[in-house]
Amino acid sequence: MKDFPENKKIILFDGVCNLCNGAVQFIIKNDKKDIFRFVALQSELGIEICNHIGVDQNKIDSIILYHPGVAYYYKSSAVLEISKDLGGIYSLVSFFKIFPEKFRNYIYDYIAKNRYKWYGKKESCMIPTPELKAKFL
């Protein structure tokens, strides 16, 4: 397994999804503590990470937050953990932890199932600008 940057959390995302790419741009803009690095699920490294943590990325329709050597989260739990790490007003999203994970994931799955229809899809994964290249593994 590749050596990851120390003290960084890795967000695996659908690289062709417009909603997911928008979420990545939002996280980058608001990641004041420089916590996150990004990997497209479809990339070689994305596939390698999924295999390493035991997630079949062909069956997962989700964002994954991977904290190397510590834990991983997916679906609504990943969103809540990312929000908590962004801090400030975004940490208020953790309010949704009062709802059972099954309920939160039902809503998450509904959005995930319709994301291409609602937001569209790219032909290929996003290519980061030179300024953002350091954020992607």
C-alpha positions as CSV (number, residue, x, y, z in Angstrom):
1,M,0.0,0.0,0.0
2,K,1.2,3.5,-0.9
3,D,2.7,5.7,1.8
4,F,0.1,8.4,2.5
5,P,0.9,11.9,3.7
6,E,1.1,11.9,7.5
7,N,-1.9,13.2,9.5
8,K,-4.2,13.5,6.4
9,K,-7.6,11.9,5.8
10,I,-8.4,10.7,2.3
11,I,-11.7,11.3,0.7
12,L,-12.6,8.8,-2.1
13,F,-15.2,10.2,-4.4
14,D,-16.9,9.5,-7.7
15,G,-14.7,11.3,-10.2
16,V,-17.3,11.6,-12.9
17,C,-20.1,12.9,-10.8
18,N,-20.8,16.6,-11.0
19,L,-22.4,16.7,-7.4
20,C,-19.3,14.9,-6.0
21,N,-16.9,17.2,-7.8
22,G,-18.8,20.2,-6.4
23,A,-18.6,18.7,-2.9
24,V,-14.8,18.2,-3.4
25,Q,-14.4,21.8,-4.5
26,F,-16.4,22.9,-1.4
27,I,-14.3,20.8,0.9
28,I,-11.1,22.1,-0.5
29,K,-12.3,25.7,-0.2
30,N,-13.3,25.2,3.5
31,D,-10.5,22.9,4.6
32,K,-8.7,25.6,6.6
33,K,-6.6,23.1,8.6
34,D,-5.5,21.2,5.4
35,I,-6.8,17.9,6.7
36,F,-8.0,16.2,3.5
37,R,-6.6,14.6,0.3
38,F,-8.7,13.4,-2.5
39,V,-8.7,10.3,-4.7
40,A,-11.3,9.3,-7.4
41,L,-12.9,5.9,-6.7
42,Q,-12.3,5.0,-10.4
43,S,-8.5,5.6,-10.2
44,E,-5.9,2.9,-9.7
45,L,-5.2,4.3,-6.1
46,G,-8.9,4.5,-5.4
47,I,-9.4,0.8,-6.3
48,E,-6.3,-0.1,-4.3
49,I,-7.6,1.7,-1.2
50,C,-11.0,0.1,-1.5
51,N,-9.4,-3.4,-1.8
52,H,-7.2,-2.6,1.2
53,I,-10.1,-1.6,3.5
54,G,-12.3,-4.4,2.1
55,V,-14.9,-2.3,0.3
56,D,-16.2,-3.5,-3.1
57,Q,-16.2,-0.2,-4.9
58,N,-18.4,-1.8,-7.6
59,K,-21.1,-2.2,-5.0
60,I,-20.6,1.1,-3.1
61,D,-22.4,4.2,-4.4
62,S,-20.8,6.5,-1.9
63,I,-18.2,8.9,-0.7
64,I,-15.6,7.2,1.6
65,L,-13.5,8.9,4.2
66,Y,-10.4,6.9,4.9
67,H,-8.1,7.8,7.9
68,P,-5.1,5.5,7.2
69,G,-4.4,3.2,10.0
70,V,-7.4,4.4,12.1
71,A,-10.8,4.0,10.4
72,Y,-13.0,4.5,7.4
73,Y,-16.5,5.9,7.0
74,Y,-18.9,5.9,4.1
75,K,-22.3,7.3,3.1
76,S,-23.8,9.7,5.7
77,S,-21.2,8.8,8.4
78,A,-18.4,10.1,6.0
79,V,-20.3,13.3,5.4
80,L,-20.8,13.9,9.2
81,E,-17.1,13.2,9.9
82,I,-15.9,15.5,7.1
83,S,-18.3,18.2,8.4
84,K,-16.9,17.8,11.9
85,D,-13.3,18.1,10.6
86,L,-14.1,21.2,8.6
87,G,-15.2,22.8,11.9
88,G,-16.9,26.1,12.4
89,I,-20.5,26.3,11.2
90,Y,-20.1,23.0,9.3
91,S,-19.7,21.1,12.5
92,L,-23.4,21.8,13.1
93,V,-24.1,19.1,10.6
94,S,-23.2,16.6,13.3
95,F,-26.7,17.4,14.7
96,F,-27.9,14.7,12.2
97,K,-26.2,12.0,14.3
98,I,-29.3,12.0,16.4
99,F,-31.0,10.2,13.5
100,P,-30.3,6.4,13.2
101,E,-27.6,5.6,10.6
102,K,-30.1,3.5,8.6
103,F,-32.4,6.5,8.2
104,R,-29.5,8.9,7.3
105,N,-28.2,6.4,4.7
106,Y,-31.7,6.0,3.2
107,I,-31.7,9.7,2.4
108,Y,-28.0,9.5,1.3
109,D,-28.8,6.5,-1.0
110,Y,-31.8,8.4,-2.6
111,I,-29.6,11.3,-3.5
112,A,-26.7,9.0,-4.6
113,K,-29.1,7.1,-6.9
114,N,-30.4,10.2,-8.6
115,R,-27.2,12.3,-8.6
116,Y,-26.4,11.8,-12.3
117,K,-30.0,12.6,-13.3
118,W,-30.1,15.7,-11.2
119,Y,-26.6,17.0,-11.5
120,G,-25.1,15.3,-14.6
121,K,-21.9,13.4,-15.2
122,K,-18.6,14.1,-16.8
123,E,-17.0,11.9,-19.5
124,S,-13.9,11.5,-17.4
125,C,-12.5,12.3,-14.0
126,M,-11.7,15.9,-13.1
127,I,-8.2,17.0,-13.7
128,P,-7.1,19.3,-10.9
129,T,-5.5,22.7,-11.6
130,P,-1.8,23.1,-10.8
131,E,-2.7,24.9,-7.6
132,L,-4.9,22.1,-6.4
133,K,-2.7,19.2,-7.6
134,A,-1.1,18.8,-4.1
135,K,-4.6,18.0,-2.7
136,F,-5.0,14.9,-4.9
137,L,-3.1,11.6,-4.6
